[in-house]
Amino acid sequence: MKALEGVKVLDFTHVQSGPTCTQLLAWFGADVIKVERPGTGDITRGQLCDVPDADSLYFTMLNHNKRSITLDTKNPRGMEVLWEMVKVCDVMVENFAPGVLDRMGLTWAKVHEVNPRMIVASIKGFGAGPYEDCKVYENVAQCAGGAASTTGFRDGVPLVTGAQIGDSGTGLHLALGIVTALYHRTHSGLGQKVDCAMQDGVLNLCRVKLRDQQRLAHGPLKEYSQFGEGVPFGDAVPRAGNDSGGGQPGRILKCKGWETDPNAYIYFITQAPVWEKICDVIGEPGWKTDPNYAKPPARLPRLNEIFGRIEEWTMTKTKFEAMDILNEYDIPCGPILSMKEIAEEKSLRETGTVVEVDHPKRGKYLSVGNPIKLSNSPSEVRRSPLLGEHTDEVLRDVLKLDEARIAAIVESGATGAVTRAAAE
Ligand code: CAO
């Protein structure tokens, strides 16, 4: 049995943040029914298209294991169907702009009255406050949540990261909120509202930077490269390049081939417990006892010199050779893997973290599978639904509407454009 088998989700999400959340629930076995606007559906179906007339990878990679129903919620019959769904579903998830749900009449009070067991989960850009009415996309959240001001190099502009911590990060947070509320419901019998703001989700992932903000009041951040370089700190946490956030000095260093391969680099951390092994590996055994290098505080003002010396060594090895040698000594390090290398990595295929999926319109494509592995409820990744593929099935089998009602709904255009032939 799947972990969330029996849980019905009214998936009213679009773009990335909400769909990430409902895809996780679907992977765990929930019956996720995605409600989409007739004709177009989730806007991402048609964004960044690579194969003509097929749903984009943007959409297909965020909507596995779901069913799709088309419903025009601006049509009264469409809203009728939506309320039928509210009655039978356990969870409703949405990430519309602030105010959209209320304008549809789907207020929390009304939903709770119609189905007191329903959990209503929402993602917005900001929580209550001056920006609560703003529409928000990924990079806005990265900027407002503290990630951009702390990412990049001190002398460069703030940077956003390629990891979608605003969208997918908040989707993950919301999924945890939903399963927590589901667990609570087993005791209380009642649903509750679950809210995640993208700014809050990003800030939660930037926790160590708020830690450093407070440490600044008590003196310079000595593990930051800028300390060793004698550059004074201001009143806010600076961008720290590739310094490690954990307090152990770390850098990205060149490896053999760096002149032509943009990813021939390795992340190297000079952790105190393995310092002596590092000295042996790079051929500087004298540093083990030299008072200028032996202890972490003595090394802090010399990090540029130390990493320069380590890099002389890493440049003689490929990133994979360096990884093998360093791991023999338990020296933490990480090769900089390109997306090409990750896509081709055999072990990721074997664990189901990277999966090949077949799609009737686009053929085979790669996706990221469920990164969360449950021992008794393994996830199987199924292709995303075509637009409205399950409309009929949901009206009949889930909502149990009779033929006359279904005919009236179809005739009204609530599930899509009405052609005379279809209506007759
Ligand atoms: N049938 C008919 N109308 C529908 C519908 C359906 N099935 N589904 C949605 N709509 C309508 C809504 O009723 C709304 O109409 P009104 O504005 O007239 O009430 C309209 O579609 C637009 O919804 P929206 O404002 O959410 O969409 P948008 O493209 O303007 O904004 C976004 C997109 C992402 C900026 C906004 O939804 C948002 O800020 N969401 C919250 C934060 C978030 O999740 N951001 C991350 C997105 S991923 O990068």
Residues whose N, C-alpha, C, O or C-beta is under 5 A from the ligand:
A	BS01	CAO	H14 V15 Q16 S17 E36 R37 L71 D72 T73 K74 N95 F96 A97 V100 R103 I123 K124 G125 C134 K135 V136 Y137 E138 D167
